[in-house]
Amino acid sequence: MSIKKSTLTTSAGMPVSDDINSMTAGKQGPALIQDIHLLDKLAHFDRERIPERVVHAKGAGAFGYFEVTKDLTRYTRADFLSQVGKRTEVFTRFSTVGGEKGSADSERDPRGFAVKFYTHEGNYDFVGNNTPVFFIRDPLKFPDFIHTQKRHPAKNTKDANMFWDFLSLTPESIHQVTVLFSDRGTPSDYRHMNGYSGHTYMWYNAKGEHFWVKIHFKTEQGIKNLTREESTKLAGQDPDHATRDLYESIEKGDYPSWRVYVQIMTPDQVAKYKYDSFDITKVWPHSDAPLQEVGVMVLNRNPINYFAEVEQAAFSPGNFVPGIGPSPDKMLQGRLFSYHDTHRHRLGANYHLIPVNSPKGAMENSYQRDGQMRTDNNGAEGPNYYPNSFDGPLPDPGVGMPSIDISGIAARHAYTLSDIDFVQAGNLYKSVMTDLDRDHLIGNIVSHLRNAQKRIQFRQTALFYKANTDYGIRVAQGLNLNIEEVKHLASVTQEERVNATKG
């Protein structure tokens, strides 16, 4: 008997005769274990929730394309960047970082900005944020940092003491904190924000020459942010406003787009640069490394099913194609492991076979086998080992990355905190922000930091003072702190500052 397309079936494909009434012994029951449809339906329902992402739990996504607009082949051999006018299908996911799946889209939080390029050489993933810097520069600190952005282990509520205690003990965070507590920390929606790689990456060309790059996605809709009052109001009235905005904009044909740029430095420039070029807490000023256009990204197709195509999407900064590779950035090196590892935990060892994650322009051709949810032919009768003499796939030495010189002592090397760590945050406050921006920044910080203990307020405000004296004084005034004490704490070493403000 053929089954009509509209016929309801079990997960095994058996036609279902009744989807309302359970099979019971008599009218009142009990239920019968032979009701396979009931068991199938309940067992699947019990397992519908996969583990939530530890970070970037709530997000929205869409499909589209990337088109090359400028020839940069002298810098990279990546095939999808090889010709002006060439288009590559993409899937993009935007997200908040610290909040749970049920959190509000308007919360003060960095926004994730991830793009999967389905290239003919395999998938390339851009995994960035809407801010060009980050809070920390060593991956060993990352679990601790995220714990402070989540909930208190006893109270199960967000906790200002946790939040500011960690940041005030981690002075390298001052640049990102300044960005986060400006109105850029509450974008109006996903269409009206930029995306940044933050990390430095390697590009290399057909000659084997390599360069260091940072990547920028500049919104063509213009930047729009929310004030603290607007974001708080939206959190109560429409906590899904950004998710809805992206979907409805694409649905009505108002396709969002981003112009894509790169900053490029040669190895010699990086070696002589005034900042550590691989430090994610710092930017490259455009005067030192001008933006060079490479293409445009347009999102023009909504997901058919959110769970299948957005919730199960898995991105990793370790998904490269020939022509693009990592840098020695410590934070990036940690992410190269952690992203693949968390996907294996959340989605299973074969998460790469889920359609939204599978290569579209190329085929997987590896010796990886077995594992839960192996949905392809599992390599069929082909060899599952290398080397072999049965015509299995072979490595291609020609696609390897250029060699770079690595040397040094194997040890836990600490960064030395210096005044240079406060320069860019100070410049952002003094030279980039308007008077209104500064007013909002101070108001946002004071409204949040006032919930922390006084000793933590003093320690953090001293860091603001080190970045810019007006910055620190205004925060101190907003918190009714003794300004002379703030000045003193700003003038001593971090160790002395911590000792003076211990609990």
JOQUICOR-V265645 format. One record per pair of residues at least 6 apart in sequence whose ideal C-beta (glycine too) atoms are under 7 Angstrom apart, sorted by sequence separation. I is the first residue (numbers start at 1). J is the second residue. D is the distance in whole Angstrom. If there is no record, write none. Layout:
i->[I I]
j->[J J]
d->[D D]
This chain:
i->[3 9 10 24 80 117 136 151 167 179 187 204 303 326 351 352 386 465 9 24 25 31 96 116 117 151 152 203 234 249 270 275 303 344 347 383 464 465 476 7 8 23 24 73 80 99 202 203 226 343 370 433 449 464 465 489 22 23 72 73 96 116 136 369 383 429 99 135 152 167 202 203 326 369 382 462 473 476 8 23 96 98 114 115 449 461 464 489 3 23 97 114 200 201 265 352 22 68 71 96 97 114 200 70 148 149 200 461 472 23 68 69 96 97 113 148 317 369 461 22 68 95 113 68 94 95 112 113 197 367 67 68 94 111 148 197 317 318 367 461 472 94 110 111 317 367 67 110 196 461 16 66 93 110 145 263 318 350 465 65 66 92 144 194 195 317 318 349 350 353 457 465 65 92 194 316 348 349 350 353 458 65 66 194 265 315 316 348 350 457 462 466 65 90 91 194 264 348 350 461 465 10 63 64 90 193 263 10 63 90 192 458 462 63 64 90 191 263 264 365 458 462 11 88 89 141 192 314 446 450 10 61 62 88 191 192 193 261 262 445 449 459 61 88 192 261 458 61 192 261 262 442 446 11 261 314 442 446 59 60 136 259 260 59 137 221 260 312 462 59 136 188 260 442 58 80 136 188 220 259 260 314 58 135 187 188 220 258 429 430 459 56 80 186 219 220 257 258 429 79 186 218 257 56 58 79 135 184 217 218 257 426 55 57 58 79 133 134 183 312 425 426 429 459 55 57 58 133 183 217 218 255 256 313 314 458 57 183 255 312 313 422 58 131 186 216 255 422 133 455 215 309 52 131 214 308 455 52 213 214 250 278 280 213 250 278 66 98 213 250 251 278 280 98 189 190 250 59 131 189 211 212 191 211 191 211 212 247 56 189 190 130 189 210 191 212 130 195 130 132 134 130 131 133 191 212 132 128 129 128 128 129 110 128 214 126 108 216 111 325 108 200 322 417 108 200 106 217 199 111 113 198 126 55 54 94 113 176 175 175 172 212 204 106 203 203 204 108 201 202 201 202 106 201 202 201 76 77 200 75 76 77 106 107 199 76 77 106 200 60 75 104 199 74 104 73 199 199 105 104 105 106 75 105 105 105 283 137 282 137 137 275 134 133 134 133 133 133 132 60 115 60 62 60 60 62 127 75 127 125 127 125 139 125 138 139 142 210 137 138 125 137 139 208 124 136 139 123 124 124 134 204 204 116 122 202 121 124 114 121 119 90 92 81 227 228 228 93 228 72 93 72 91 93 70 69 70 68 69 68 69 67 66 67 66 64 65 64 64 63 64 123 62 64 122 63 62 62 122 62 118 120 121 61 118 119 120 78 118 172 78 77 78 77 78 171 76 178 61 76 174 61 172 175 60 171 175 178 59 174 178 182 61 183 182 183 182 182 181 181 181 91 89 137 164 54 160 164 168 174 160 161 165 168 160 161 164 168 171 53 167 174 51 51 161 168 50 164 50 171 169]
j->[9 15 16 30 86 123 142 157 173 185 193 210 309 332 357 358 392 471 16 31 32 38 103 123 124 158 159 210 241 256 277 282 310 351 354 390 471 472 483 15 16 31 32 81 88 107 210 211 234 351 378 441 457 472 473 497 31 32 81 82 105 125 145 378 392 438 109 145 162 177 212 213 336 379 392 472 483 486 19 34 107 109 125 126 460 472 475 500 15 35 109 126 212 213 277 364 35 81 84 109 110 127 213 84 162 163 214 475 486 38 83 84 111 112 128 163 332 384 476 38 84 111 129 85 111 112 129 130 214 384 85 86 112 129 166 215 335 336 385 479 490 113 129 130 336 386 87 130 216 481 37 87 114 131 166 284 339 371 486 87 88 114 166 216 217 339 340 371 372 375 479 487 88 115 217 339 371 372 373 376 481 89 90 218 289 339 340 372 374 481 486 490 90 115 116 219 289 373 375 486 490 36 89 90 116 219 289 37 90 117 219 485 489 91 92 118 219 291 292 393 486 490 40 117 118 170 221 343 475 479 40 91 92 118 221 222 223 291 292 475 479 489 92 119 223 292 489 93 224 293 294 474 478 44 294 347 475 479 93 94 170 293 294 94 172 256 295 347 497 95 172 224 296 478 95 117 173 225 257 296 297 351 96 173 225 226 258 296 467 468 497 95 119 225 258 259 296 297 468 119 226 258 297 97 99 120 176 225 258 259 298 467 97 99 100 121 175 176 225 354 467 468 471 501 98 100 101 176 226 260 261 298 299 356 357 501 101 227 299 356 357 466 103 176 231 261 300 467 179 501 262 356 100 179 262 356 503 101 262 263 299 327 329 263 300 328 117 149 264 301 302 329 331 150 241 242 302 112 184 242 264 265 245 265 246 266 267 302 112 245 246 187 246 267 249 270 193 258 194 196 198 195 196 198 256 277 198 195 196 196 197 198 180 198 284 197 180 291 187 401 185 277 399 494 186 278 186 297 280 193 195 280 215 146 146 190 217 281 281 282 281 327 323 226 323 324 325 231 324 325 325 326 231 326 327 327 203 204 327 203 204 205 234 235 327 205 206 235 329 190 205 234 329 205 235 205 331 332 239 239 240 241 211 241 242 243 424 279 424 280 281 420 280 280 281 281 282 283 283 242 297 243 246 246 247 250 315 264 316 315 317 316 330 317 330 331 334 402 330 331 319 331 333 402 319 331 334 319 320 321 331 401 402 315 321 401 321 324 315 322 321 297 299 294 440 443 444 310 447 292 313 294 313 315 293 293 294 294 295 295 296 295 295 296 297 297 298 298 299 299 300 359 299 301 359 301 301 302 362 303 359 361 362 303 360 361 362 321 361 415 322 322 323 323 324 417 323 425 309 324 422 310 421 424 310 421 425 428 310 425 429 433 313 437 437 440 440 441 441 444 445 356 360 415 449 342 448 452 456 463 451 452 456 459 452 453 456 460 463 346 460 467 345 346 456 463 346 460 347 494 498]
d->[7 6 6 6 7 7 7 6 5 7 4 4 4 6 6 7 6 7 6 5 6 7 6 6 4 6 4 7 6 6 4 5 5 7 7 5 5 2 5 5 4 7 6 7 4 5 5 5 7 5 7 7 6 4 7 5 5 5 6 6 7 5 6 6 5 7 6 6 6 6 6 5 6 6 6 7 6 5 6 7 6 5 7 4 6 6 5 6 6 4 5 7 5 5 7 7 6 6 6 5 5 5 7 7 4 7 6 5 6 7 6 6 6 6 5 5 6 5 5 5 5 7 6 6 6 4 6 6 5 5 7 5 6 6 4 4 5 4 6 7 7 6 5 4 6 6 5 6 6 6 5 7 5 5 6 5 6 5 5 5 5 7 7 7 4 6 6 4 7 5 5 7 7 5 6 4 7 6 5 6 6 6 5 5 5 7 5 5 5 6 5 5 6 5 5 6 6 5 7 5 4 7 7 5 6 6 4 6 7 5 6 6 4 5 7 7 7 6 6 5 6 4 6 5 5 7 5 4 6 6 5 6 6 6 5 6 7 4 6 6 6 7 6 6 6 6 6 4 4 5 6 5 4 7 6 6 6 6 5 6 6 7 5 6 6 6 5 6 6 3 6 4 6 6 6 6 7 6 5 5 6 5 5 4 6 5 6 7 6 6 6 4 4 6 5 6 6 5 5 6 4 6 6 6 6 6 5 6 4 5 5 4 5 7 7 5 5 6 4 5 4 4 5 4 7 5 5 5 7 6 6 5 5 5 5 6 5 6 6 6 7 5 6 6 4 5 4 4 7 4 5 5 7 5 7 7 7 6 5 5 6 5 6 6 6 5 6 4 5 7 6 4 5 7 7 5 5 7 7 4 5 5 7 7 6 6 7 6 4 4 5 6 7 7 6 5 4 7 6 4 6 6 6 6 4 6 6 5 6 5 5 6 7 6 6 7 7 6 6 4 5 6 4 6 5 5 6 7 6 6 3 5 6 6 7 4 7 7 5 7 5 6 6 6 6 6 7 7 6 4 7 6 4 7 6 6 4 7 4 5 7 5 4 7 7 6 5 5 6 6 6 7 5 6 4 7 7 4 6 4 6 7 5 5 4 6 6 5 6 6 5 7 5 6 6 5 7 6 5 7 7 4 6 5 7 6 5 6 7 5 5 5 6 6 5 6 7 5 6 7 4 6 7 5 6 7 2 5 6 5 7 6 5 6 6 7 4 6 4 6 5 6 6 7 6 7 5 6 7 7 5 5 6 7 5 6 6 7 5 5 6 6 6 5 5 6 6 5 4 7 5 5 4 6 5 4 6 6 5 7 7 4 6 6 4 5 6 5 5 7 7 6 3 4 6 6 4 5 7 7 6 4 6 5 7 6 4 6 7 5 6 7 6 7 6 5 7 5 6 4 5 6 6 7 6 7 6 4 6 5 4 5 5 4 4 6 5 4 6 7 6 6 7 5 6 6 6 5 7 6 6]
